[in-house]
Amino acid sequence: MILRQKSALDGFTCEFLDDARSQVRGGFSYAWFSQAKNARLRVYSAEDAAKGDIQMHLNGSAWRVRHLYLSRGHLSNIRYTLETADETVHAQVDVLGKSAGQRLPRILMTQPMQAEVGTSSGWIKRNFPVTESVTRMPLGCIREPSAITFKRELLIELPGVEPPVAAFLSVVALIVRY
């Protein structure tokens, strides 16, 4: 699956394509103003809370990517969740900013599997390895297929991972690593 920016002029809307780049499988769009589940100052009321979430659709299903603060400070710890319309959590990722010895935050998936998105070693073409948290076995990667593009593109190579979970993990990697 491929995550591609929909327009070179609009970085807030992306689409998911099949591996051949011939069919659009879904997409997502950032909220104009993001609101955490545990926000102190609420811009949106409880009825309009979905306006502060990333709206994602994939293979005919609608999803919401939401976040909440686990701790607040200079480097906040944030939890991202992939939820259905009835707020059932399907996947969960923790972004830990206060990790000893690391300059970038750690991205740890805690549900439905235990996985970690690593940092990229290259600066021309980015490649984020995805490993199982416990055994450190590689699960795949999320990478840029080419160095120079007009639209940001990420190739999602996570065999055996459910497509909505793989798409969600790539969205979080895009938010945190870029």
N, C-alpha and C positions, 0 to 999 in steps of 0.2 A: 504494500500500500504506500502511496505517496501523499505527503502533505505539501500543498503548494499555495502560495499567496495568490489570491484571485486576480489582483491587479498590481502592477508595479507602483501605482500611485496610492493604493489603499492597502496598508499593511494590517488592517484590523479585520479583514475577512479572508478566510482561507478555505480551501476545498480539499477533500480526500479523493484521490484518483486510484484506479486499479493499477497494477504493475505495468501494464502496457500504455498507460496514459490515455486510454481511449474512452473510458467511461468515468463519469463523476459518481462516486459512491456516497457523497455527503459533504458536509462542511461545518464550519463554525465561525462565529463572529464574536468579537470582544464586546463587552458592555461599554457604553459611553462613560459610565461612572461605576466602577466596581465597588460593591458593598459586601463586606465580610458578614458571615452569619452572626458573629458576635461583635458587630460594629458598635462602638460607643456613640457615634453620631450617625444617625440613620437618615439617608437621603430619600430612600424609598420606604413606604409603609409595608406592613406585613403582607398585604394583598398584592403589592407591586414588587415584592422582593426579587422576583425572577428577572426584572429589568436590570438588576445589578450583577447578574451571572453571565458566564459565557454560555451561549446557546449553541449546542452541537447536535447535528443530525447525521446518522450513518445507517445506510441500508434500510431506510424507511422508519427508523426509530428515532425519537427525540430524547435528548439528554441535556442535563445542565451541569456545568462545571462550576462548583462553588468553592469558597475558601473560608477559613476561619483562622484566627491568630491563636497559636498555642502559647506563645509568650511574646511580649512586646518589648522593644528596646532598639538599640542601634542596629542590631541584626536580629530581626524577628524570626521566630519559628512559625511556619505556616502549614496548615493542612489543607490540601485540595481534595475534593470528593467528586466523583462522577455519580450523578443521581438521576433517577427517573423523574417524571413529572409529579409523582406522588411522594417525592423526597426519600425514596428507598435508595440507600447507598449501595452502589454496584462495585466501586473501586475507591481506593484511598491512597494518597501519596503525602508523605511528610517532607517538607523542605526545611532542613535544619541548618540555620545560619551560624550557630555557635559551635562549630566542630573544631576540636583542637587540631592544629597542624594543617588545616586546609584553608586555602584562600577563597575558594568558592563553596557555596552551600552544598550540603549533601541532599540528594534526591532519593528517598527511600519509599518504595511501594510496600504497604503493609497489608493490603487487602486487594484482590483475592489471592495474591501470592506475595512472597517475600523477595523483593528484587531491589537493585540499586542501579541508578543511571550514573555512570562515571563521567569524568571530565574529558574533554577532547585534548589530545596531545598536539594536534596541528592547528595552525592559525589561518591557513589558506582554505583548506577544506576541513570542516568539523566532522568528527566521528565520535559519537557518544556510546561507549559499550554498555550493554545492559547485562548484569550478572545476577545470579541468585545470591541473596544476602548471606545465607548460612554457609553454603559450600563454595561460593565464589565461582561456580560453574557459569560459563557464558550462555546467555539466553538469546543473544542477538545484538543488534545495534540500531541506532537512529543516526543517520549520516546525511551529509550533503553530497549529492551525486556529482556535482561539478563546482569548480571554484568561483567562476564568474557567471552570474545570472541576473536577469532583470527582475525576476520574481524569486523570492526565497522559496527553496524547495528542500524537503527532508524526505529521505527514503526510509521507510519504517520496515526493518527486517527483524521481525519477532515471530518466528515460526512457532506454532503451538499455543500462541497467546490469542485469546478471544479478540476479534477486531475492535469492538468498542474500548476495551482495556488498552490495546496497543495504541489506538488513536488518542485516548486520554493521556497516556504516558508521553506521547510525542507533543501534545499541547502543553503539558507541564514543562517538558524539556525546553520547548520554544520560549515559554514565559521566563523561565529561570536562567537559562544559559545564553540568551541573546540580549 
